[in-house]
């Protein structure tokens, strides 16, 4: 715990408290950001998009982050060829954040979870997708725009195996 306490120091903990979040929720959010971002600079923008969704639970009750489904697949091997469901971590089924972190996020992801980007290209954006092959992350306002980009870039559910 010493390394964690040294990195997540009193200053960061004060910022977490100011935002009205718990340390646990911050680490959970940071773990999603860590998994979703291809590049460090994208962490802050991805954080903003996730906050945009969290701030409008009536419109976006579920975060729908692919990383949480990939975590389930990685941690829970299929049984009889069937994917094992884990609704505690599945942000396509669960409202809000999963019950725990999906990895051990780095300091930059934690900082992004505390202080998301305010850049104009992510304000009012509710969807993001990252092409891990190219490192490009696209931010969308509408689901249709998001799906069109994913389809055109062979990303997410449109990715071929």
GIPEQUI-V12021 format. One record per residue. N is the residue number from 0. PHI is phi as a letter, one per 20 degrees, with the letter a starting at -180 (* if undefined). OMEGA is omega in whole degrees, 0 to 359 (999 if undefined). NEAR is the number of other C-alpha atoms within 12 Angstrom. Layout:
N | PHI | OMEGA | NEAR
N | PHI | OMEGA | NEAR
This chain:
0 | * | 182 | 8
1 | g | 181 | 8
2 | f | 179 | 10
3 | f | 181 | 18
4 | f | 177 | 14
5 | f | 181 | 13
6 | f | 178 | 19
7 | e | 188 | 27
8 | e | 183 | 19
9 | f | 180 | 14
10 | f | 179 | 15
11 | f | 179 | 28
12 | f | 177 | 27
13 | f | 177 | 16
14 | f | 178 | 23
15 | f | 180 | 27
16 | f | 179 | 17
17 | f | 179 | 14
18 | f | 181 | 18
19 | m | 179 | 14
20 | d | 172 | 22
21 | e | 175 | 19
22 | f | 180 | 29
23 | f | 179 | 25
24 | f | 178 | 25
25 | f | 180 | 40
26 | f | 177 | 36
27 | f | 179 | 34
28 | f | 179 | 49
29 | f | 180 | 41
30 | f | 176 | 38
31 | f | 179 | 45
32 | g | 180 | 49
33 | g | 184 | 37
34 | f | 187 | 33
35 | f | 187 | 42
36 | e | 175 | 36
37 | e | 183 | 26
38 | c | 181 | 23
39 | g | 183 | 25
40 | f | 179 | 23
41 | f | 183 | 34
42 | g | 183 | 38
43 | f | 178 | 36
44 | f | 177 | 43
45 | f | 177 | 47
46 | g | 180 | 46
47 | f | 181 | 34
48 | f | 178 | 43
49 | f | 176 | 43
50 | f | 178 | 37
51 | g | 179 | 31
52 | f | 180 | 30
53 | f | 181 | 24
54 | f | 179 | 19
55 | c | 185 | 19
56 | f | 177 | 18
57 | f | 178 | 13
58 | e | 185 | 15
59 | c | 182 | 27
60 | f | 182 | 21
61 | c | 181 | 30
62 | f | 179 | 38
63 | l | 177 | 34
64 | e | 181 | 42
65 | g | 182 | 29
66 | g | 181 | 32
67 | f | 176 | 40
68 | f | 177 | 32
69 | f | 176 | 28
70 | f | 179 | 30
71 | g | 181 | 28
72 | f | 181 | 22
73 | f | 186 | 17
74 | e | 183 | 17
75 | c | 181 | 18
76 | f | 179 | 16
77 | g | 177 | 14
78 | d | 181 | 10
79 | m | 180 | 7
80 | m | 181 | 9
81 | d | 176 | 10
82 | f | 178 | 17
83 | e | 181 | 20
84 | e | 176 | 24
85 | c | 185 | 25
86 | f | 178 | 22
87 | f | 181 | 21
88 | d | 186 | 36
89 | e | 182 | 31
90 | f | 169 | 34
91 | e | 181 | 25
92 | d | 185 | 22
93 | e | 175 | 23
94 | e | 178 | 24
95 | m | 183 | 31
96 | f | 172 | 37
97 | f | 184 | 35
98 | f | 182 | 23
99 | b | 179 | 28
100 | f | 179 | 29
101 | d | 174 | 34
102 | a | 177 | 27
103 | d | 187 | 22
104 | f | 176 | 31
105 | f | 183 | 27
106 | g | 182 | 26
107 | f | 177 | 28
108 | f | 177 | 37
109 | f | 178 | 38
110 | f | 178 | 34
111 | f | 178 | 37
112 | f | 180 | 41
113 | e | 189 | 39
114 | c | 183 | 29
115 | f | 180 | 32
116 | f | 171 | 26
117 | d | 180 | 19
118 | f | 186 | 19
119 | f | 183 | 12
120 | f | 176 | 22
121 | c | 175 | 29
122 | f | 179 | 24
123 | m | 176 | 24
124 | e | 184 | 32
125 | c | 181 | 37
126 | c | 173 | 39
127 | b | 174 | 44
128 | b | 180 | 45
129 | d | 172 | 34
130 | e | 185 | 27
131 | f | 178 | 20
132 | f | 182 | 15
133 | d | 183 | 15
134 | n | 181 | 18
135 | e | 174 | 22
136 | d | 180 | 33
137 | d | 181 | 34
138 | d | 185 | 35
139 | c | 175 | 27
140 | e | 185 | 23
141 | d | 177 | 18
142 | f | 180 | 19
143 | f | 178 | 15
144 | f | 179 | 19
145 | f | 181 | 27
146 | f | 178 | 24
147 | f | 179 | 23
148 | f | 180 | 28
149 | f | 180 | 28
150 | f | 182 | 18
151 | f | 184 | 18
152 | d | 176 | 24
153 | l | 186 | 21
154 | c | 176 | 27
155 | m | 183 | 29
156 | f | 178 | 22
157 | e | 181 | 17
158 | f | 175 | 18
159 | e | 183 | 11
160 | f | 999 | 7
